[in-house]
Amino acid sequence: MKLTGFLLSCIQSVDNFMNVQRNLFAALLIFLVFLLTPQYLKLIGLDSETAEQEVPSNEFVDESIINITEPPPSKVADEIDLNINEKKITIINQYYEITLSSVGGGSIIKYVLSGQDDSNEYNYLGTFDETGVYNDNNPVVLSHTTMNSGCSPCLSINNGAYQFRDNFILGNYNDMDTIYLKGSKNIVLDYQYILDSGDYIIKSMEFFADSYEINSSFEYNLKESFPHSNVEIYWDSGIAPTELNSYDEATYSGAYVYQNNDIDYIVQSGENELSPERFNLPTDWIAIRNKFFTMAIIPTIKADYAILESRNLYFNPSPISNKTILSAPIYSATIGFRGSVGSLGFTNYIGPLDVDYINDVDSNLQAIMNFGWSIIAPFSKIILWFVKILNNFLNINYGVILIIIAII
């Protein structure tokens, strides 16, 4: 009996010890979840900094990413024929303020996320101006006039061998410089360009009061000027950098193409520009992104190929401070279609990398968001969904939500 009691006592001691170990292990797991959750949410593009729209910390620009030498001459300055008849028009809705030029047929020359919340505060704050100086209090600008070269977007021919950066005629709203869209209002702008050969391009752009989307179309007949050629929708002005932390900006930025249910992309690291890379498969869409925002072109029919490349955008090299960027990679993206006669419809999305918006455009567009390895991507999306539910419907601060997830 004594032996039996001794054995039972030993077993109970071992069991107690194992319980302690299990409790310690559980505590360690909770601690690790709490520690790693913010980093994990940052990886998939959602963290407390993003959600609250706080401006980045004032840290110095990473000189391994920028170029501090004198900028080279513009590659496109001599190609653009800006004559005195250029017509600019600004459209303002509840999300953005966009300025269009008749050069390129409604090319976007400025795009500001001017949307405000119920307190009349800008939804997205912190941006670089055209000299490369960062301002914490200005609304995010995704396209500057200095970035534009008449192709945002425009029509091009045969791998960009010719680009229609010409001055189109605006067929309506010529007597207006600014148009305000409110409620459910929408407008359509019509541009036309006629070549000496009689060939023509007609571009239509539809804008909505309550959407980041722009529905556009090209109708064209270029068989006399460019027989047996491919026609392309070309976006060459990228999107402007928005992060003061240049390492984050470079890490999350890139140009993407979606083909055959798979995504491919290019990313410029350092100062070396990326030569055009052609992707010869049926193409669903192309996109360019930085850390928190994206520009995407989604055609109504699949394109025959896509081309991605990058160049450096140079800002004013002075003054140099911890709030100045000197250069940044600017990505270009093209989708091509066989034949020089036809019509092309497409949706142009320019706005936040938010699944609630981009899924309305194309459910596969969220592929440009980093949800981690394929095996954990479903769990990432569940976490993202849960976080957005708590924030949107219960109005819970994202910092508090991170703590709740860590405890769970």
C-alpha beads as a LAMMPS data file, in Angstrom:
LAMMPS data file: protein, C-alpha beads

408 atoms
407 bonds

1 atom types
1 bond types

-500.0 500.0 xlo xhi
-500.0 500.0 ylo yhi
-500.0 500.0 zlo zhi

Masses

1 110.0

Atoms # bond

1 1 1 0.000 0.000 0.000
2 1 1 2.846 2.351 0.821
3 1 1 4.391 1.581 -2.558
4 1 1 1.086 2.179 -4.275
5 1 1 0.587 5.459 -2.457
6 1 1 4.112 6.497 -3.340
7 1 1 3.523 5.710 -7.020
8 1 1 0.240 7.609 -7.031
9 1 1 1.959 10.539 -5.406
10 1 1 4.667 10.470 -8.082
11 1 1 2.099 10.286 -10.868
12 1 1 0.182 13.196 -9.378
13 1 1 3.377 15.217 -9.118
14 1 1 4.232 14.494 -12.730
15 1 1 0.698 15.414 -13.777
16 1 1 0.901 18.675 -11.867
17 1 1 4.241 19.393 -13.465
18 1 1 2.782 18.715 -16.927
19 1 1 -0.132 21.035 -16.185
20 1 1 2.312 23.767 -15.269
21 1 1 4.212 23.149 -18.479
22 1 1 1.006 23.315 -20.524
23 1 1 -0.003 26.553 -18.842
24 1 1 3.410 28.066 -19.473
25 1 1 3.299 26.931 -23.097
26 1 1 -0.192 28.413 -23.562
27 1 1 0.962 31.683 -22.018
28 1 1 3.955 31.706 -24.346
29 1 1 1.711 31.160 -27.377
30 1 1 -0.599 34.022 -26.328
31 1 1 2.424 36.259 -25.871
32 1 1 3.756 35.353 -29.317
33 1 1 0.361 35.990 -30.919
34 1 1 0.182 39.372 -29.216
35 1 1 3.731 40.179 -30.300
36 1 1 3.456 39.055 -33.899
37 1 1 -0.111 40.071 -34.787
38 1 1 0.745 43.727 -35.546
39 1 1 3.607 42.626 -37.798
40 1 1 1.356 40.077 -39.483
41 1 1 -1.379 42.627 -40.147
42 1 1 1.253 45.017 -41.451
43 1 1 2.410 42.279 -43.846
44 1 1 -1.064 41.971 -45.362
45 1 1 -1.399 45.727 -45.629
46 1 1 -3.511 46.522 -42.554
47 1 1 -2.115 47.854 -39.306
48 1 1 -3.052 50.423 -36.726
49 1 1 -1.008 53.061 -38.544
50 1 1 -2.888 52.421 -41.770
51 1 1 -6.305 52.278 -40.233
52 1 1 -6.019 55.503 -38.304
53 1 1 -4.398 57.229 -41.292
54 1 1 -1.542 58.439 -39.135
55 1 1 1.343 60.004 -40.961
56 1 1 4.662 58.121 -41.003
57 1 1 7.400 58.884 -38.522
58 1 1 9.906 61.583 -39.472
59 1 1 12.821 59.435 -40.427
60 1 1 15.561 60.093 -42.950
61 1 1 15.259 58.942 -46.529
62 1 1 17.045 55.676 -47.252
63 1 1 19.856 56.658 -49.616
64 1 1 20.147 53.094 -50.896
65 1 1 16.824 53.633 -52.667
66 1 1 17.089 57.202 -53.911
67 1 1 19.420 58.783 -56.425
68 1 1 21.106 61.969 -55.263
69 1 1 22.733 62.808 -58.581
70 1 1 21.389 65.412 -60.992
71 1 1 18.318 64.109 -62.869
72 1 1 18.707 63.276 -66.552
73 1 1 16.700 65.146 -69.193
74 1 1 13.088 64.035 -69.453
75 1 1 12.661 61.153 -71.872
76 1 1 9.284 62.360 -73.039
77 1 1 9.518 66.149 -72.874
78 1 1 10.224 66.496 -76.600
79 1 1 7.520 64.019 -77.552
80 1 1 4.594 65.949 -76.097
81 1 1 2.943 68.597 -78.253
82 1 1 1.203 70.819 -75.719
83 1 1 -0.381 73.548 -77.826
84 1 1 -2.399 76.527 -76.764
85 1 1 -5.675 74.679 -77.307
86 1 1 -5.073 72.198 -74.510
87 1 1 -8.213 71.912 -72.402
88 1 1 -8.014 71.059 -68.698
89 1 1 -11.031 70.134 -66.636
90 1 1 -11.331 69.217 -62.936
91 1 1 -13.928 66.797 -61.553
92 1 1 -14.656 66.600 -57.824
93 1 1 -16.701 63.840 -56.187
94 1 1 -16.935 62.579 -52.614
95 1 1 -13.659 60.640 -52.920
96 1 1 -11.279 62.553 -55.161
97 1 1 -10.383 65.666 -57.106
98 1 1 -9.113 64.781 -60.567
99 1 1 -7.729 67.065 -63.276
100 1 1 -7.775 65.881 -66.891
101 1 1 -5.963 67.184 -69.948
102 1 1 -7.133 66.971 -73.538
103 1 1 -3.563 65.840 -74.335
104 1 1 -3.729 62.067 -74.687
105 1 1 -7.520 62.247 -74.728
106 1 1 -8.399 62.894 -71.086
107 1 1 -5.065 61.949 -69.551
108 1 1 -5.041 62.345 -65.764
109 1 1 -2.553 65.035 -64.777
110 1 1 -3.494 65.379 -61.101
111 1 1 -5.319 63.072 -58.707
112 1 1 -5.970 64.024 -55.074
113 1 1 -7.791 61.879 -52.502
114 1 1 -9.849 64.799 -51.230
115 1 1 -12.611 62.772 -49.543
116 1 1 -13.487 63.812 -45.989
117 1 1 -15.143 62.139 -43.006
118 1 1 -18.066 63.443 -40.949
119 1 1 -15.701 65.754 -39.050
120 1 1 -14.528 67.326 -42.317
121 1 1 -11.115 65.737 -41.892
122 1 1 -9.357 64.239 -44.916
123 1 1 -9.653 60.451 -45.055
124 1 1 -6.042 60.023 -46.192
125 1 1 -3.312 62.351 -44.981
126 1 1 0.392 62.727 -45.716
127 1 1 1.888 63.259 -49.177
128 1 1 4.812 64.598 -51.194
129 1 1 4.414 67.786 -53.181
130 1 1 5.847 68.283 -56.662
131 1 1 9.253 69.287 -55.255
132 1 1 9.548 66.114 -53.182
133 1 1 8.797 67.720 -49.795
134 1 1 6.507 65.750 -47.472
135 1 1 3.566 67.437 -45.755
136 1 1 1.786 65.655 -42.896
137 1 1 -1.433 67.629 -43.193
138 1 1 -2.137 67.572 -46.931
139 1 1 -4.444 65.004 -48.537
140 1 1 -2.779 62.148 -50.400
141 1 1 -1.836 62.970 -53.996
142 1 1 -1.457 59.956 -56.300
143 1 1 -0.614 61.861 -59.481
144 1 1 1.231 65.160 -59.968
145 1 1 1.457 67.266 -63.114
146 1 1 5.241 66.686 -63.111
147 1 1 4.641 62.936 -63.399
148 1 1 2.335 63.201 -66.381
149 1 1 3.454 62.914 -69.975
150 1 1 0.089 62.634 -71.711
151 1 1 -0.477 58.903 -71.214
152 1 1 -2.502 58.333 -68.069
153 1 1 -3.865 56.471 -69.882
154 1 1 -3.507 56.872 -73.632
155 1 1 -3.557 54.678 -76.728
156 1 1 -0.243 53.359 -78.054
157 1 1 0.911 51.176 -80.931
158 1 1 3.193 48.112 -81.054
159 1 1 4.991 47.993 -77.684
160 1 1 4.717 51.759 -77.275
161 1 1 6.560 52.501 -80.541
162 1 1 4.039 55.294 -81.050
163 1 1 1.959 56.894 -78.304
164 1 1 -0.993 59.176 -78.946
165 1 1 0.104 62.039 -76.710
166 1 1 -1.618 64.389 -79.129
167 1 1 -4.141 67.051 -78.233
168 1 1 -7.656 65.630 -78.547
169 1 1 -10.806 67.703 -78.963
170 1 1 -13.187 67.647 -75.992
171 1 1 -16.646 67.316 -77.490
172 1 1 -18.642 68.468 -74.463
173 1 1 -18.320 70.531 -71.266
174 1 1 -15.904 72.858 -73.065
175 1 1 -17.352 75.845 -71.246
176 1 1 -16.579 74.378 -67.794
177 1 1 -13.344 74.195 -65.830
178 1 1 -14.669 72.406 -62.724
179 1 1 -17.513 69.921 -62.328
180 1 1 -18.904 68.806 -58.961
181 1 1 -20.551 65.394 -58.721
182 1 1 -22.920 64.806 -55.803
183 1 1 -25.533 62.250 -54.854
184 1 1 -26.020 59.758 -57.672
185 1 1 -24.883 62.093 -60.435
186 1 1 -22.535 60.950 -63.194
187 1 1 -21.091 62.587 -66.303
188 1 1 -19.484 61.398 -69.539
189 1 1 -16.645 63.223 -71.289
190 1 1 -16.027 62.578 -74.997
191 1 1 -12.666 63.168 -76.701
192 1 1 -11.855 62.854 -80.398
193 1 1 -8.665 62.850 -82.461
194 1 1 -8.587 62.679 -86.279
195 1 1 -5.379 61.924 -88.169
196 1 1 -4.454 63.355 -91.582
197 1 1 -5.129 59.938 -93.112
198 1 1 -8.721 60.059 -91.902
199 1 1 -8.057 57.548 -89.143
200 1 1 -9.570 58.443 -85.793
201 1 1 -9.692 57.751 -82.065
202 1 1 -12.755 58.466 -79.912
203 1 1 -12.416 58.170 -76.155
204 1 1 -15.273 58.206 -73.663
205 1 1 -14.850 58.577 -69.866
206 1 1 -17.674 58.179 -67.333
207 1 1 -17.296 59.538 -63.780
208 1 1 -19.506 58.853 -60.756
209 1 1 -20.234 60.855 -57.605
210 1 1 -19.722 57.939 -55.232
211 1 1 -17.020 55.760 -56.775
212 1 1 -13.283 55.550 -57.373
213 1 1 -14.001 53.825 -60.685
214 1 1 -13.846 55.509 -64.097
215 1 1 -15.526 53.623 -66.911
216 1 1 -13.775 54.357 -70.199
217 1 1 -13.681 53.204 -73.803
218 1 1 -11.651 53.723 -76.970
219 1 1 -13.190 53.445 -80.410
220 1 1 -10.577 53.570 -83.163
221 1 1 -9.806 53.026 -86.817
222 1 1 -6.068 53.219 -87.492
223 1 1 -5.770 50.868 -90.456
224 1 1 -4.406 53.536 -92.841
225 1 1 -1.777 54.952 -90.481
226 1 1 -0.868 51.730 -88.643
227 1 1 -1.926 48.698 -90.718
228 1 1 -1.423 45.229 -89.223
229 1 1 -0.580 46.728 -85.834
230 1 1 -1.453 46.084 -82.226
231 1 1 -3.305 48.723 -80.203
232 1 1 -2.516 49.194 -76.516
233 1 1 -3.886 50.954 -73.448
234 1 1 -0.817 52.532 -71.888
235 1 1 -0.383 54.028 -68.394
236 1 1 3.072 55.552 -67.971
237 1 1 2.849 57.869 -64.947
238 1 1 2.672 55.239 -62.193
239 1 1 1.326 56.473 -58.881
240 1 1 3.126 58.923 -56.638
241 1 1 4.960 57.777 -53.504
242 1 1 3.026 58.448 -50.304
243 1 1 5.309 57.051 -47.578
244 1 1 7.974 59.110 -45.842
245 1 1 9.676 55.820 -45.014
246 1 1 11.235 55.145 -48.420
247 1 1 12.153 51.551 -47.536
248 1 1 8.479 50.725 -46.931
249 1 1 7.526 52.559 -50.105
250 1 1 9.988 50.566 -52.220
251 1 1 9.156 47.268 -50.515
252 1 1 5.427 47.443 -51.182
253 1 1 5.530 49.141 -54.602
254 1 1 5.432 47.333 -57.941
255 1 1 3.603 46.708 -61.221
256 1 1 1.369 43.649 -61.627
257 1 1 -0.344 41.640 -64.323
258 1 1 -3.016 38.956 -63.870
259 1 1 -3.080 36.170 -66.459
260 1 1 -4.567 32.661 -66.451
261 1 1 -5.605 32.907 -62.782
262 1 1 -2.081 33.768 -61.722
263 1 1 -0.283 36.993 -60.895
264 1 1 3.120 38.182 -62.069
265 1 1 4.924 41.393 -61.251
266 1 1 8.067 43.512 -61.381
267 1 1 9.694 45.386 -58.483
268 1 1 12.501 47.900 -58.847
269 1 1 15.074 47.655 -56.069
270 1 1 17.624 50.429 -55.907
271 1 1 18.211 52.938 -58.675
272 1 1 18.315 50.639 -61.703
273 1 1 15.313 51.183 -63.948
274 1 1 13.597 48.064 -65.286
275 1 1 13.443 47.576 -69.056
276 1 1 10.076 46.663 -70.600
277 1 1 9.081 43.066 -69.873
278 1 1 6.368 41.517 -72.015
279 1 1 3.922 38.900 -70.715
280 1 1 2.431 36.987 -73.667
281 1 1 -0.726 35.488 -72.197
282 1 1 -4.401 36.495 -72.158
283 1 1 -4.544 39.300 -69.612
284 1 1 -7.334 40.078 -67.132
285 1 1 -5.876 43.296 -65.735
286 1 1 -2.796 45.338 -64.939
287 1 1 -2.122 47.299 -61.766
288 1 1 0.447 49.540 -60.107
289 1 1 0.596 49.929 -56.344
290 1 1 2.464 51.551 -53.499
291 1 1 2.014 50.605 -49.859
292 1 1 -1.602 51.673 -49.411
293 1 1 -2.967 52.688 -52.835
294 1 1 -3.292 51.316 -56.341
295 1 1 -4.095 52.119 -59.951
296 1 1 -5.663 49.320 -61.980
297 1 1 -6.944 48.946 -65.536
298 1 1 -9.463 46.144 -66.072
299 1 1 -10.573 45.636 -69.707
300 1 1 -14.026 44.307 -70.516
301 1 1 -12.393 41.663 -72.748
302 1 1 -9.088 39.973 -72.053
303 1 1 -6.040 41.593 -73.585
304 1 1 -3.594 39.561 -75.668
305 1 1 -0.503 40.592 -73.728
306 1 1 0.880 43.005 -71.143
307 1 1 4.087 45.024 -70.711
308 1 1 5.537 46.259 -67.403
309 1 1 8.518 48.565 -66.824
310 1 1 9.848 51.220 -64.454
311 1 1 11.761 54.500 -64.485
312 1 1 12.922 56.978 -61.865
313 1 1 10.957 60.100 -61.036
314 1 1 13.298 62.895 -59.946
315 1 1 12.198 65.647 -57.626
316 1 1 13.841 68.969 -56.875
317 1 1 17.161 67.955 -55.220
318 1 1 16.925 70.720 -52.629
319 1 1 16.177 71.325 -49.860
320 1 1 17.434 68.000 -48.496
321 1 1 15.919 67.171 -45.129
322 1 1 14.353 64.293 -43.264
323 1 1 11.106 65.148 -45.063
324 1 1 12.459 65.279 -48.600
325 1 1 12.522 62.536 -51.218
326 1 1 14.897 62.933 -54.150
327 1 1 13.688 60.220 -56.503
328 1 1 11.304 57.285 -56.591
329 1 1 10.528 54.426 -59.004
330 1 1 7.566 55.103 -61.274
331 1 1 5.997 52.079 -62.948
332 1 1 4.400 51.852 -66.385
333 1 1 1.871 49.229 -67.444
334 1 1 0.412 48.344 -70.843
335 1 1 -2.194 45.926 -72.146
336 1 1 -2.211 45.107 -75.858
337 1 1 -4.841 43.944 -78.340
338 1 1 -4.362 42.620 -81.849
339 1 1 -5.682 44.690 -84.743
340 1 1 -5.832 48.403 -85.531
341 1 1 -9.624 48.676 -85.867
342 1 1 -12.100 48.132 -83.065
343 1 1 -13.293 49.309 -79.661
344 1 1 -11.984 48.696 -76.141
345 1 1 -13.883 49.164 -72.904
346 1 1 -12.140 49.243 -69.541
347 1 1 -12.503 50.299 -65.925
348 1 1 -9.837 52.497 -64.358
349 1 1 -9.615 52.241 -60.552
350 1 1 -7.442 54.691 -58.619
351 1 1 -7.793 54.563 -54.860
352 1 1 -7.048 52.789 -51.590
353 1 1 -6.015 49.141 -51.358
354 1 1 -9.219 48.255 -49.571
355 1 1 -10.957 44.966 -50.363
356 1 1 -14.344 46.612 -49.951
357 1 1 -13.570 48.807 -52.975
358 1 1 -11.343 46.688 -55.189
359 1 1 -13.585 43.615 -54.972
360 1 1 -16.336 45.692 -56.564
361 1 1 -14.021 46.230 -59.530
362 1 1 -12.669 42.689 -59.875
363 1 1 -12.613 39.993 -57.207
364 1 1 -9.160 38.855 -58.349
365 1 1 -7.669 42.330 -57.958
366 1 1 -6.990 41.638 -54.286
367 1 1 -4.201 39.349 -55.506
368 1 1 -1.911 42.403 -55.422
369 1 1 -2.389 42.510 -51.643
370 1 1 0.073 40.429 -49.647
371 1 1 -1.899 37.849 -47.666
372 1 1 1.146 35.644 -47.083
373 1 1 1.788 32.108 -48.329
374 1 1 -1.113 30.390 -50.042
375 1 1 -1.579 28.007 -47.117
376 1 1 -2.220 30.875 -44.682
377 1 1 -3.884 33.342 -47.078
378 1 1 -7.437 32.153 -46.160
379 1 1 -6.705 32.798 -42.477
380 1 1 -5.289 36.217 -43.349
381 1 1 -8.509 37.128 -45.134
382 1 1 -10.574 35.933 -42.169
383 1 1 -8.539 38.135 -39.822
384 1 1 -8.911 41.075 -42.197
385 1 1 -12.667 40.508 -42.429
386 1 1 -12.980 40.247 -38.638
387 1 1 -10.948 43.421 -38.062
388 1 1 -12.995 45.416 -40.579
389 1 1 -16.283 44.178 -39.093
390 1 1 -15.268 45.340 -35.622
391 1 1 -14.094 48.693 -36.926
392 1 1 -16.927 49.429 -39.350
393 1 1 -19.934 48.257 -37.357
394 1 1 -18.814 48.609 -33.744
395 1 1 -16.532 51.612 -34.319
396 1 1 -13.759 50.010 -32.289
397 1 1 -10.301 51.530 -32.541
398 1 1 -7.852 49.392 -34.535
399 1 1 -5.349 49.415 -31.660
400 1 1 -7.980 47.874 -29.373
401 1 1 -8.864 45.348 -32.084
402 1 1 -5.235 44.181 -32.245
403 1 1 -5.277 43.537 -28.499
404 1 1 -8.557 41.589 -28.800
405 1 1 -7.102 39.421 -31.570
406 1 1 -3.954 38.792 -29.528
407 1 1 -6.039 37.619 -26.546
408 1 1 -8.164 35.372 -28.753

Bonds

1 1 1 2
2 1 2 3
3 1 3 4
4 1 4 5
5 1 5 6
6 1 6 7
7 1 7 8
8 1 8 9
9 1 9 10
10 1 10 11
11 1 11 12
12 1 12 13
13 1 13 14
14 1 14 15
15 1 15 16
16 1 16 17
17 1 17 18
18 1 18 19
19 1 19 20
20 1 20 21
21 1 21 22
22 1 22 23
23 1 23 24
24 1 24 25
25 1 25 26
26 1 26 27
27 1 27 28
28 1 28 29
29 1 29 30
30 1 30 31
31 1 31 32
32 1 32 33
33 1 33 34
34 1 34 35
35 1 35 36
36 1 36 37
37 1 37 38
38 1 38 39
39 1 39 40
40 1 40 41
41 1 41 42
42 1 42 43
43 1 43 44
44 1 44 45
45 1 45 46
46 1 46 47
47 1 47 48
48 1 48 49
49 1 49 50
50 1 50 51
51 1 51 52
52 1 52 53
53 1 53 54
54 1 54 55
55 1 55 56
56 1 56 57
57 1 57 58
58 1 58 59
59 1 59 60
60 1 60 61
61 1 61 62
62 1 62 63
63 1 63 64
64 1 64 65
65 1 65 66
66 1 66 67
67 1 67 68
68 1 68 69
69 1 69 70
70 1 70 71
71 1 71 72
72 1 72 73
73 1 73 74
74 1 74 75
75 1 75 76
76 1 76 77
77 1 77 78
78 1 78 79
79 1 79 80
80 1 80 81
81 1 81 82
82 1 82 83
83 1 83 84
84 1 84 85
85 1 85 86
86 1 86 87
87 1 87 88
88 1 88 89
89 1 89 90
90 1 90 91
91 1 91 92
92 1 92 93
93 1 93 94
94 1 94 95
95 1 95 96
96 1 96 97
97 1 97 98
98 1 98 99
99 1 99 100
100 1 100 101
101 1 101 102
102 1 102 103
103 1 103 104
104 1 104 105
105 1 105 106
106 1 106 107
107 1 107 108
108 1 108 109
109 1 109 110
110 1 110 111
111 1 111 112
112 1 112 113
113 1 113 114
114 1 114 115
115 1 115 116
116 1 116 117
117 1 117 118
118 1 118 119
119 1 119 120
120 1 120 121
121 1 121 122
122 1 122 123
123 1 123 124
124 1 124 125
125 1 125 126
126 1 126 127
127 1 127 128
128 1 128 129
129 1 129 130
130 1 130 131
131 1 131 132
132 1 132 133
133 1 133 134
134 1 134 135
135 1 135 136
136 1 136 137
137 1 137 138
138 1 138 139
139 1 139 140
140 1 140 141
141 1 141 142
142 1 142 143
143 1 143 144
144 1 144 145
145 1 145 146
146 1 146 147
147 1 147 148
148 1 148 149
149 1 149 150
150 1 150 151
151 1 151 152
152 1 152 153
153 1 153 154
154 1 154 155
155 1 155 156
156 1 156 157
157 1 157 158
158 1 158 159
159 1 159 160
160 1 160 161
161 1 161 162
162 1 162 163
163 1 163 164
164 1 164 165
165 1 165 166
166 1 166 167
167 1 167 168
168 1 168 169
169 1 169 170
170 1 170 171
171 1 171 172
172 1 172 173
173 1 173 174
174 1 174 175
175 1 175 176
176 1 176 177
177 1 177 178
178 1 178 179
179 1 179 180
180 1 180 181
181 1 181 182
182 1 182 183
183 1 183 184
184 1 184 185
185 1 185 186
186 1 186 187
187 1 187 188
188 1 188 189
189 1 189 190
190 1 190 191
191 1 191 192
192 1 192 193
193 1 193 194
194 1 194 195
195 1 195 196
196 1 196 197
197 1 197 198
198 1 198 199
199 1 199 200
200 1 200 201
201 1 201 202
202 1 202 203
203 1 203 204
204 1 204 205
205 1 205 206
206 1 206 207
207 1 207 208
208 1 208 209
209 1 209 210
210 1 210 211
211 1 211 212
212 1 212 213
213 1 213 214
214 1 214 215
215 1 215 216
216 1 216 217
217 1 217 218
218 1 218 219
219 1 219 220
220 1 220 221
221 1 221 222
222 1 222 223
223 1 223 224
224 1 224 225
225 1 225 226
226 1 226 227
227 1 227 228
228 1 228 229
229 1 229 230
230 1 230 231
231 1 231 232
232 1 232 233
233 1 233 234
234 1 234 235
235 1 235 236
236 1 236 237
237 1 237 238
238 1 238 239
239 1 239 240
240 1 240 241
241 1 241 242
242 1 242 243
243 1 243 244
244 1 244 245
245 1 245 246
246 1 246 247
247 1 247 248
248 1 248 249
249 1 249 250
250 1 250 251
251 1 251 252
252 1 252 253
253 1 253 254
254 1 254 255
255 1 255 256
256 1 256 257
257 1 257 258
258 1 258 259
259 1 259 260
260 1 260 261
261 1 261 262
262 1 262 263
263 1 263 264
264 1 264 265
265 1 265 266
266 1 266 267
267 1 267 268
268 1 268 269
269 1 269 270
270 1 270 271
271 1 271 272
272 1 272 273
273 1 273 274
274 1 274 275
275 1 275 276
276 1 276 277
277 1 277 278
278 1 278 279
279 1 279 280
280 1 280 281
281 1 281 282
282 1 282 283
283 1 283 284
284 1 284 285
285 1 285 286
286 1 286 287
287 1 287 288
288 1 288 289
289 1 289 290
290 1 290 291
291 1 291 292
292 1 292 293
293 1 293 294
294 1 294 295
295 1 295 296
296 1 296 297
297 1 297 298
298 1 298 299
299 1 299 300
300 1 300 301
301 1 301 302
302 1 302 303
303 1 303 304
304 1 304 305
305 1 305 306
306 1 306 307
307 1 307 308
308 1 308 309
309 1 309 310
310 1 310 311
311 1 311 312
312 1 312 313
313 1 313 314
314 1 314 315
315 1 315 316
316 1 316 317
317 1 317 318
318 1 318 319
319 1 319 320
320 1 320 321
321 1 321 322
322 1 322 323
323 1 323 324
324 1 324 325
325 1 325 326
326 1 326 327
327 1 327 328
328 1 328 329
329 1 329 330
330 1 330 331
331 1 331 332
332 1 332 333
333 1 333 334
334 1 334 335
335 1 335 336
336 1 336 337
337 1 337 338
338 1 338 339
339 1 339 340
340 1 340 341
341 1 341 342
342 1 342 343
343 1 343 344
344 1 344 345
345 1 345 346
346 1 346 347
347 1 347 348
348 1 348 349
349 1 349 350
350 1 350 351
351 1 351 352
352 1 352 353
353 1 353 354
354 1 354 355
355 1 355 356
356 1 356 357
357 1 357 358
358 1 358 359
359 1 359 360
360 1 360 361
361 1 361 362
362 1 362 363
363 1 363 364
364 1 364 365
365 1 365 366
366 1 366 367
367 1 367 368
368 1 368 369
369 1 369 370
370 1 370 371
371 1 371 372
372 1 372 373
373 1 373 374
374 1 374 375
375 1 375 376
376 1 376 377
377 1 377 378
378 1 378 379
379 1 379 380
380 1 380 381
381 1 381 382
382 1 382 383
383 1 383 384
384 1 384 385
385 1 385 386
386 1 386 387
387 1 387 388
388 1 388 389
389 1 389 390
390 1 390 391
391 1 391 392
392 1 392 393
393 1 393 394
394 1 394 395
395 1 395 396
396 1 396 397
397 1 397 398
398 1 398 399
399 1 399 400
400 1 400 401
401 1 401 402
402 1 402 403
403 1 403 404
404 1 404 405
405 1 405 406
406 1 406 407
407 1 407 408
